Amino acid sequence: MVRGREMKRILVLGMYEDAMYHPMAGVDDFLKKYLPQFEFVFTDDVWELCNVSGYDGFISYWDDWNNKIPDAASEALQDYVLQGGKMLVLHNGISLQLQEKLKVMMGGKFLTHPAQEEIVFKLKPCALTEGCADFTLMEEPYQFALEEDDKNIFMTYSYRGEIYPAGWQKTFGKGEIIFLTPGHTPEKFEDATYTQLIQNCAHYLF
């Protein structure tokens, strides 16, 4: 991985024109505004994953739930994390799950979400949640089938009497991954507590 630069370079993969539900426009502005310590390279070209080893970190906001990314791209990303790369997955970014190897790597498979409603996100005290309190957003209650791995679930929400995971941290090989559920639209990221949580996660990873 690249070292020795004043600013670490982070590759961000999303979709501008062909997103199914969640275009990256606006999310890119949020990241630049609230994480000015990093140099972000935004792309909707999935083949750039073949060059991910040249970056100091990777963020997925990918939004294609129908088509697997190419095998060469998924293998490059998996190898990157196995060798020590760091990956932050935001909301729909877990759609990379269509590649089985990436589903296992990320730690879970999105199943469904009921209609948006006010969700109270509960945080477990840990390094990632330092300075943050529980917060409420009008959001999609994402639900998952989780992989059996070493994940640390540090954020949950309650829906119809059941507790669901909303944020986790896990290792994969020498690398590390954090997934955060909220992020249906760019303004969701502007919640002060969620902004702080994203900043904490980015600084921890990268």
SVG drawing of the C-alpha trace seen along z (x, -y; Angstrom):
<svg xmlns="http://www.w3.org/2000/svg" viewBox="-43 -21 50 40">
<polyline fill="none" stroke="black" stroke-width="0.4" points="0.0,0.0 1.1,-3.6 3.0,-5.3 5.0,-8.5 2.4,-10.9 1.3,-13.9 -2.3,-13.0 -3.5,-9.4 -5.4,-8.6 -8.7,-6.8 -10.5,-5.2 -14.3,-5.7 -16.4,-3.5 -20.0,-4.6 -22.4,-5.2 -23.2,-8.7 -25.5,-8.0 -26.7,-4.4 -27.3,-4.0 -30.4,-1.9 -31.4,-3.9 -28.4,-5.7 -26.3,-7.9 -22.9,-9.0 -23.4,-12.7 -23.7,-14.5 -22.0,-11.7 -18.7,-12.7 -19.2,-16.3 -19.8,-15.1 -16.6,-13.1 -14.5,-16.0 -16.1,-18.4 -15.9,-16.4 -12.7,-14.4 -10.4,-17.0 -7.3,-15.1 -7.7,-12.6 -7.3,-12.8 -10.4,-11.1 -10.5,-9.6 -14.1,-9.1 -14.9,-6.7 -17.9,-4.9 -15.4,-2.7 -15.5,0.7 -12.3,1.7 -10.4,-0.8 -10.6,1.9 -7.8,3.6 -5.6,0.7 -6.8,0.6 -3.5,1.8 -2.1,-1.7 -4.5,-3.4 -4.3,-3.8 -8.0,-2.8 -11.2,-2.0 -14.8,-3.2 -17.8,-1.4 -21.0,-3.2 -21.6,-0.9 -25.3,-0.6 -25.9,2.3 -28.0,5.0 -28.5,6.9 -25.0,7.4 -21.9,8.9 -18.8,6.8 -16.2,8.5 -14.2,11.4 -10.9,9.6 -12.1,6.6 -13.5,8.6 -10.3,10.7 -8.2,7.5 -10.3,6.1 -10.3,9.3 -6.5,9.6 -6.1,6.0 -7.9,6.6 -6.3,9.9 -2.9,8.2 -3.8,5.5 -6.1,3.1 -8.8,1.1 -12.3,0.9 -15.3,-1.3 -18.7,-0.2 -21.6,-2.7 -25.2,-1.7 -25.8,-0.4 -22.1,0.2 -22.7,3.7 -24.3,4.4 -20.8,5.8 -22.2,8.9 -23.3,10.3 -19.8,11.7 -19.9,14.5 -16.2,13.9 -17.0,10.3 -20.1,11.2 -18.1,13.4 -15.4,10.8 -17.8,8.0 -19.5,10.2 -23.1,10.2 -25.8,10.3 -28.4,7.6 -31.9,9.3 -34.5,6.6 -35.7,3.4 -39.2,2.3 -40.3,-1.3 -38.4,-4.2 -39.3,-5.3 -37.6,-7.0 -34.9,-4.6 -33.0,-5.0 -29.5,-3.8 -27.9,-2.5 -24.2,-2.6 -22.0,-0.3 -19.1,-2.1 -15.8,-1.4 -13.1,-3.3 -15.2,-3.8 -18.1,-5.4 -16.1,-7.7 -17.7,-11.1 -21.0,-9.8 -24.4,-9.2 -27.4,-7.3 -29.1,-9.1 -32.3,-9.0 -32.7,-9.1 -35.5,-8.6 -33.9,-5.6 -34.3,-2.3 -34.2,0.5 -31.7,2.7 -31.8,6.4 -29.1,9.0 -28.0,12.6 -24.7,12.4 -21.7,14.5 -20.3,16.3 -17.0,14.5 -15.2,12.3 -17.3,9.2 -17.8,6.6 -21.3,5.3 -21.1,1.7 -24.4,0.3 -27.9,1.8 -31.5,0.7 -34.8,2.1 -37.6,2.8 -41.0,4.3 -39.4,5.7 -36.4,7.3 -32.8,6.1 -30.9,5.8 -27.2,5.0 -26.5,1.6 -22.8,1.3 -19.9,3.7 -16.2,4.0 -14.3,7.1 -10.9,8.4 -10.2,10.3 -6.8,11.7 -4.4,8.8 -7.0,6.2 -10.1,4.7 -13.6,3.7 -16.2,1.4 -19.8,1.4 -22.3,-1.4 -26.0,-1.0 -27.3,-4.6 -26.8,-6.6 -29.9,-6.3 -29.4,-9.9 -26.6,-12.5 -28.4,-14.5 -28.5,-11.4 -24.7,-11.8 -25.2,-15.4 -26.6,-14.3 -24.0,-15.5 -23.6,-12.3 -23.4,-10.2 -20.9,-12.6 -18.7,-12.1 -19.1,-8.3 -18.0,-8.3 -15.1,-10.5 -14.1,-8.1 -14.3,-5.1 -12.3,-6.7 -9.6,-7.9 -9.4,-4.4 -9.2,-2.6 -7.0,-5.0"/>
</svg>
